[in-house]
Each structure stands twice: as structure tokens, then as C-alpha cells.
Amino acid sequence: MNAHGMTGQPASRTLVVAVLTFRRPLDLAGILPMLVAQLHDAREGVAGTVLVIDNDPAGSAQNTVEVAVGRMPGDDRALVRYVHEPTPGIAAARNRALEEARGANLLVFIDDDERPTEHWLRSLLDVQERTGAAAVAGPVVSDYEVEPGPWVVAGRYFERRRLADGTPITVAATNNLLLDLAFTDSLGLRFDTTLGVIGGEDTLFTRQIVAGGGRMFWAAGAGVVDVVPRNRVTKKWVVLRAFSSGNSWSVTTLMLLQRRSPKRLAAQVELTLRGALRAAAGTGQIVAGILLGSLAHRARGTRTLARGAGMIGGAWGYSYEEYRRA
């Protein structure tokens, strides 16, 4: 695929698929040929490239990319580009992708430990073209290195949302997201680097799109498979992830408001009340689970309690550093 698209006709739109990576050579080597195949499967009139953003300060992914590209057919080798972003943090890496994609029409984010399903990219493009959306997100399905235990399964910790194709949404993660760069550039949007080790930079970014008048839609056919490593199917990890989810929601909600805004205190009180209600409901569910001998009630109650506690902490300035590096 070149600037004229697969058919030789001039491309009406240009696309960058950004895959962010940090010390996952096997995952990265596996996904690169898949992404090139997705470019070939994309709509006519769309010319695309794959951009690897290596967030390891040591630049460890460069050799992996060179080897993977060397195994591709000659015409495909020019479709992959490597960039080293040594500044630690996922927000810095995502901002580098925005900078490197400048001049393109569309930017798509996917993680190195994910695998796109058939027609993933085409589905994102179809919904964007049909709706004129500022952003389009798709579903994520978990695949496990080791099967999670009964408690994690009963708590539904890895269940993701499922929506009808074309459903409007107000928030999205960036592990499966298409952006209209003309819109995000018009607002001057960038990922907040203060959230680099906290998480929630994608929550804030997509909520800013909506706050700025942009529309986001769901592409039901644009699924990716998330390969979950064994260290993420433990009780400790999933509970802390639930806490982090609630925490980042409160943190980003307050970041959307001016620091001295009279609405800020009201938002803090509202987030605290909502968090307290969740925590109380979760505690009640745990107690019911103990009395009834229900594993599902105990596990789901713990998830609800953790998310509520995270919301309360975030409302009053506590930020859980989920992505802090050793």
C-alpha cells in the first residue's frame, strides 16, 4: 500500500496505526505482520502505515522491529516505521504517536499485547466514515495465559462492555481507538503526562473529546483480543485494578473542571457520595455472600467496594500509581 492505496487510485484519507510497546519482544513480533495485513484489508481510498512507539528508555524494541520487518515481503517493509520515545509513561508514548502522525487524517491505537480480529481496521473505518465521528472504539476480548481462578471468574473482573454497532459512547480506552486527527488537533488535545503512572489518561482524553463537542461511536465488529498474562489473574491484581478504575474516574472528572471552579467542591462531594454508595453496596454484597455461601456475591461485592473506595480517594487528591515502574 502506498500513497495511492491498494488499487493504485489516489488515497482520499491517510491512516497511522500506532502500536505502543515496552519490553514485550514476542508480543511485538507477533502483532506487526497482523497489522500490515489489516492495512491490506482496509477500505479502498485509505493509505496506511504502522508506527511502533518504543517506550523503553533502552530502545530494546528496535532490533525486534528490524527482524520482523526483514521477514516481510519487500513491498510491506516500507509500511512499518520505528520511533523511540524514551520518556517513561504511557501518556508520553501516546503523545509521541500524535506528533508522528501529524499530517495524516486518522490515528488508530492498539497495544502490543493485543491481537486484531478479522476486519478489525475496516470496521473502525466503516463506522467513522458512516458517522463522521471524532473517535471510534471497539470491543476487547480477554484471552488468558493461564485460566483465572473461580473467584476472579465469579467476580466478572474481565468482562467488558458489549454494545450495538454505531452506539454513541462518552468514554473509551485507547487500546482499541480510532481518532480523527483534524478534530483532536482543532482542540489541541494531548494526553496528560501527569497521569503517566496513574492511568486514566485515555479516560480524560476521550472525555475531553466529548466535552469539546466531538462524537464517539462503538464499532462492534472491530474487536481485539487482549492476551492477559498470568500475573494479572490474581485476586490482588484484579481488586487493585477495580480500585484504580474508580480512582482514575474521580481524578479525571476533577481535571475536567477548573481548579478554582465553584463546581469543583460540588463534584468532590458528588463523587464521594457515589463512591460511598458503591462501597456500602459492595460491603452488603460481601456480607450476603458470606451468609449465603455465595462466591459470586463475595467476589462481585469486593469489586464494587474497591471501585467505590477508589472513587472516594480520587475525589480528595489520592492517585493510585498503577503503572509506576520499579
MARBABA-241841 format. One record per atom (N, C-alpha, C): residue in one letter; x, y, z. Coordinates in pm, whole numbers, plus 50000, padded with zeros to 5 digits. Example, Ala and Ser with C-alpha at 12.3 -4.5 7.8 and 13.67 -1.06 7.14 Angstrom:
REM MARBABA-241841
A513194943150780A512304955050780A513204967050780S512854977550708S513674989450714S512905000350787
END
This chain:
REM MARBABA-241841
M500864988050000M500005000050000M500885012450000N500615021649913N501365034049910N500405045849920A500875057449886A500025069449900A498835068949807H498845059549713H497715058249622H496765047049661G496995040649777G496105029849820G496395016949746M495625006549777M495864993449721M495494992649573T494585000649528T494074999449392T494845007849292G495785015749341G496505024549252G495815037949234Q494605039249288Q493885051949281Q494365061049394P494335074049375P494775083049482P493985080749610A494695080249725A494035077949853A493335090649898S492105089049943S491355100649990S491675103650136R492155093550211R492505095550351R493795087950383T494545093150479T495755086350524T495585082350670L496215071350706L495975064850834L497295060350895V497425061851026V498565056551101V498025047251209V498515034851211V498185025551319V499365025351415A499175030351536A500255031351634A500165019951734V501245012451745V501335001951846V502415005951945L502005007652071L502935011652176L503514999152242T504804999452271T505434987452324T506424990952435F506554981752530F507514983252639F507984969352682R509134965352629R509794952852668R508914940552652R508254939552536R507464927652503R507864923052362P509054918152345P509534914852210P508704904152140L508264893952211L507474883352146L506114888552103D505474896352190D504164902152154D504294911352034L505324919752035L505514929251927L505784922151794A506654912151798A506964904751676A505734897851621G504834893851709G503614886951666G502594896151603I502484908451655I501414917151608I501774924651480L503034927151455L503404935551340L502904930051206P503124917151174P502574912251046P501054912551042M500394911251158M498934912051163M498464926051126L499174936151174L498764949851146L498994953350999V500074948350942V500284950650798V499164943950718A498744931850760A497634925150692A496354933150705Q496144939750819Q494964948050838Q494994960050744L496164965650717L496264976650622L495824972250483H496214960150443H495814955050313H494304952550306D493724949550422D492284946650428D491434959350441A492094970650463A491364983150489A490604987650365R489764997450383R488925002650275R489765008250161E489235007450042E489865014049928E489865029249952G490905035749905G491005050149923G491625054150055V492095044250134V492775047150261V494185041550253A495185050150267A496575045850267A497115046350409G497715035350454G498115034650593G499535029950615T500025032750737T501325027750781T501185023350926V502135015050970V502205010551108V503365017951176L503075023651291L504075031251367L504315024451501V505545020251525V505915014151653V506515024851742I505915026851859I506445036251958I507075028052070D508385028152078D509135020552179D509335029352301N508675025852412N508725033952533N509775029052633D510635019952591D511735015352675D512895025252659P513365031452769P514485040752756P515705034752686A515855021552696A516985014852632A516755012152485G515555014752434G515265012352293G515324997852253S514874989152341S515044974652319S514224969052204A513194976252159A512324970752055A512864972651914Q513914980651899Q514384983651764Q514814971151689N515584962451755N516024950251689N514844941251655T513864940451745T512674932351720T511954937051594V511814950151580V511144955751463V511944952751336E513254954651344E514094952251226E514004937851180V514034928351272V513934914151237V512564910951178A511504916051242A510134913351195A509924919251055V510404931351034V510244937750903V511064930450798G512234925750836G513074918550741G512444905750689R511494900350763R510814888050721R509594890750634M509264903450617M508074906950538M508424907750390P507404906050303P507624908450160P508134922650137G508874924550029G509524937250004G508614949350009D507424948549950D506514960049946D505974963550084D505924953550174D505364955950306D506344962550402R507634961450373R508634966450466R508544981550486A508134988450381A508035003050390A506815007650470L505954998150508L504735001750580L504935002750730V506114998650779V506374998450923V507485008350956R507225016651058R508205026551100R508415025551250Y509655026551294Y510015025551435Y510405039351489V509905042551609V510255055051677V510555051851823H511595057951875H511975055952015H511525067952098E510675065352199E510245075852292E510745072052431P511895077652473P512505073552600P511805078852725T510985089352710T510315094852828T509355084452885P509535080453011P508685069953068P507215074353077G506325064753061G504905067253080G504105065952952I502945059652966I502105057052850I501605069952786A501405080352866A500915093052810A501965099252717A503235098552756A504305103852671A504375096152540A504205083052548A504245074652427A503075077852335R501905079852391R500735083152309R500885097052247N501445106352321N501675119652264N502685119052149R503675110352161R504645108852052R503945103551927A502995094451947A502225089251834A501445100451767L500845109251847L500105120551791L501035129551709E502235131851760E503185140351689E503635133851559E503955120951566E504465113851448E503385112251341A502115112151382A501005110451287A500545123651228R501185134551267R500785147751217R500825147851064G499765152751004G499645152750859G498755141650807A498555131250887A497615120650850A496205124650889N495225117950834N493825120750868N493365113350993L493825101051007L493335092451113L494495085851187L494295083551317L495255076351400L494515065551477V495055053451475V494455042251547V495465037051649F495005035151772F495855029551878F495505014851902I496535006751921I496374992951964I497594989552049D497444980552146D498554976852233D499314964952176D500584963752217D501414952952162D500984939052208D500274938252320D499844925152369D498424921652326E497924928452224E496594925652170E496724919552031R495634913451986R495594907651853R494304911951785P494404918551668P493194923051599P492424911451538T491104912151544T490274902051480T490134905451331E489554896151256E489384898051113E488554910651086H489014918750994H488344931150952H488264941551064W489164940351162W489184949951273W489314964351223L490354966951145L490604980551100L489504985351006R489064976750917R487994980450824R486734984350900S486434977251008S485224980251087S485324993951152L486494997351207L486685010651265L486475021451160L487065019251042L486955029050934L485525030550885D484805019350876D483425019750829D482555028350920V482685026151051V481865033951146V482255048651141Q483555051451131Q483975065451127Q483455072451002E483525065550889E483055071650765E481535073550767R480835064050826R479365064750828R478865075650921T479585077951031T479095087151134T479815100651135G480995101251072G481805113351083G482325115551223A482535104751297A482905105651438A484285111551459A484445117951573A485765122551616A486585110851669A485905100351717A486595088651769A485675076551757V486295064951738V485565052251731V486315042051815A485595034651898A486205024351982A485555010951952G486275000351983G485754986851960G485934977952081P485344966052078P485374957052193P486734950352214V486974946552338V488184939252376V487754926152442V488314915252395V488014901952449V489284896652515S489154891252635S490324886352708S490644871852672D491934869252652D492454855752637D493554854252741Y493594842952809Y494434841852928Y495634832652907E496774837252959E497964828752960E497714816553048V497064818753162V496584807853249V495144811153286E494304801253296E492904803653328E492754809853467P491964820353479P491754826353611P490994816953704G491204818753834G490544810453932G489064813453944P488344804754015P486884806354029P486464819754087W487244825154182W486864837854245W486914849254143V487974849754061V488104860253960V487004858953856V486704846653815V485644844453716V484294848553773A484034844553898A482744847653961A482554862753977G483664869953995G483574884354012G483444892053883R483524884853770R483404891053638R484394902453618Y485594900553669Y486584911253664Y487064914353523F486994904553434F487494906853298F486384907953195E485154909553241E484074911653146E484084925953095R483954927552964R483994940752903R482624944452847R482464957152818R481164961552767R480944956552624R479684954152592R479274949952458R478114958752416L478264965552303L477264974852256L476924971952110A475784976752067A475404975251927A476264984251840D476494979951717D477304987651625D476715001651605G477555011751616G477105025551596G476535032151720T476615025451837T476105031351960T476965043252002P476375054752035P477175066052085P477775062652222I479005066752246I479665064552375I480265077652423T480555078552553T481075090852610T482485089552666V483005077252672V484355075052723V484875062152661A486195061452643A486775049452583A488225048152626A488725035752620A490145033252641A490875035052507T492195036152514T492955038252391T493625025552340N493265013952396N493865001652345N493144996552220N492095003452178N491384999952054N490565012152015L491245022051960L490605035051939L491095041551810L490155046851732L490465054751613L490155069351642L491055078151599L490885092551619L490895099951487D490005109651475D490035119251364D490985130351407L492165130651346L493195139951392L492855154551366A492055157251265A491655171151241A490865176351360F490025167651418F489225172151533F490085173651658T490895163651690T491705164451812T492695175951802D493235178351683D494165189651666D493445202951681S492175203551637S491425216051649S491225220051795L491205210151884L491075212852028L492425213452098G493485210152024G494815209952085G494955199052188L494265187952170L494265177452271L495575169652272R496055166952392R497195158052415R496915150052542F497575138852554F497405130652673F498165137052789D497525137652905D498095144453020D499195135953082T500435140853075T501575133053123T501615131853275T500845139953346T500795138253492T500085125453530L499385119453433L498695106753458L499495094753408G500755097253373G501555086653311G501705074153395V501835075553528V501975063853615V500695060953692I499705069553676I498445067753747I497455059953662G497435062853531G496415057353444G495255067053435G494385064653340G493235073353321G493485084253218E494695084353159E494975094453056E494065092752935D493685080152908D492755077752797D491335081752833T490965079352959T489645083753007T489515098852994L490515106153042L490485120753033L490455125352889F491305119652805F491405123752665F490075121952592T489455110352607T488195107952535T487045115952593R487065118452723R486035127052781R486215141452733Q487455145652709Q487695159052656Q487185160152512I487265149252437I486705149352301I485215152452306V484515145452394V483065147552405V482765161452460A483525165652561A483315179052618A483555189952513G484425186852415G484715196552310G483765195952193G482705188052206G481695187352101G481875175952003G482865167352026G483075155951939G482145144351971R481915135951871R481075124251891R481935111651882M481625102051970M482305089151969M481265078251948F481665067951873F480755057051845F481455043651863W480635033351878W481115019751900W481095011951770A482215005051742A482314996351625A482304981851674A481154975651671A481004962251728A481874951851658G482174954151530G482964944451455G484454946451466A484884956751536A486304960051546A486894954651675G486864941551691G487334935451815G488834933051815V489404933651935V490784929251956V490784919452072V491744910352068V491914900452175V493064904952263D492794906352391D493784910752488D494394898352554V495684896452537V496364884952596V496744888452740V496054882352838V496244885652979V497324876653039P498444882453086P499504874153146P499094868653282R499814858553325R499454851553450R499464860653572N500324870853574N500394879453693N499194888853705R498294888753603R497114897453610R495814889853639V495914877253670V494694869753702V494654866153849T495404873353932T495394871154076T494334879954141K493904875954260K492924883954333K493444898054359K494714898854401K495284911954434K495264921254313W495664916054196W495754924854079W494384929754037V493394920854031V492084925053981V491394934554077V491604932654208V490984941754305V491634955554296L492964955754287L493654968654272L493274975454141R493004967554037R492584973453909R491194979853924A490314973454000A488994979254025A489124992254104F490014992154203F490275004354281F490815015254190S491775011754104S492375021354012S491335027153916S490405018853871S489365023453779S488515034353844G488075031753967G487295041754039G488105054254069N489365052154106N490245063354138N490465072454019S490765066753901S491045074953784S489785082053734W488605075953758W487365082853719W487195095853796S487415095253928S487295107354009S488375117553972V489605112853956V490715121853923V490455129153792T490035121853689T489805128153559T488565136953559T487555133353638T486375141853649T486755155653702L487615155853803L488035168653860L488965176153765M489745168953686M490635175453591M489885182453479L488675178053454L487855184553352L487335198153399L487435200653529L486955213253586L488125222353619Q487895235353617Q488915244853657Q489225242853806R490515244353840R490945241553977R490175249854080R489855262254046R489155270954142R487675272354108S487185263454026S485785264153987S484875261054106P483785268654121P482845265654230P482205251954212K482255246754089K481695233454065K482585222354118R483845225654150R484795215454189R484415208854322L484085217254420L483705211754551L482445203354538A481495208154459A480265200554438A480575187054373A481515187154279A481905174654214A482585165254313Q483415170754400Q484075162454501Q483055155854594V482075163654635V481045158154723V480235147454650E479885150154524E479105140454448E479895127454427L481175128654392L481995116854373L482155108954503T482285116254614T482405109654744T481135101954777L479985108154754L478715101554782L478515089254693R478845090854564R478705079554473R479655068254511G480875072054551G481825061954595G481385054954722A480835062854815A480375057154941A479205047554918L478305051254827L477185042354795L477675029254735R478675030254645R479255018154588R479915009554696A480685016054782A481385008754887A480395001854981A479315008955015A478295003155103A477594991355035A477274993254906A476614982454833A477524970354822G478814972954796G479764961954787G479924954554917T479984962255028T480094956055160T478874947455189G477684952655157G476464944855177G476464932055095Q476984932854973Q477034921154887Q478004910754942I479124915454999I480074906155060I479444899055178V478764906655263V478104900655380V477054890455337A476274894155235A475274884755184A475944872155130G477084874055066G477804862555012G478284853255121I478724859055232I479174850855345I478004843155405L476894850155422L475724843755483L475114833055393L475144835555262L474524826355167L475504815955112G476784817855146G477784808855090G477964810854941S477804823154894S477874826154751S479214832354714L479994825054637L481284830154590L481094842454500A480064841754415A479804852854321A479494865754397H478684864954500H478344876954577H479594882854644R480434874254701R481634879254768R482604885654668A482794879254554A483744884354456A483254897354392R481974897754354R481454909854291R481334921154391G481014917654515G480954927854619G482314934154643T483364926054640T484714931254658T485074940854546R484684937254423R484954945954308R484244959454325T482974959054365T482204971354383T482764979854496L483134973354607L483724980354720L485034987054680A485884979954606A487174985454566A486994997554474R486074996554379R485855007754289R485335019954366G484425017554459G483905028654539G484975035154624A485835027154685A486925032654765A487865040754678G488125035954556G488975043554465G488365056954429M487055057254409M486375069854377M486515079754491I486355075154614I486465084154729I487885089654739G488875081054725G490265085654732G490575095854624G490135093054501G490395102254391G489705115654408A488565115654475A487815128154495A488575137854584W489465132554666W490165141254762W491675140954745G492105138154621G493515140454588G494415128354589Y493905116454627Y494785104654625Y494775098654485S495975096154430S496105090054299S496905077154311Y496275066154273Y496935053054278Y497835051454156E499115048954177E500085048154068E500145033954013E499165030553932E499055016953880E500225013353789Y500765023053715Y501785020053615Y503175024753656R503375026453787R504705030553834R505705019653804R506845023653746R507885014153712R508885012953828A509395000953845A510384998953951A511675006153914
END
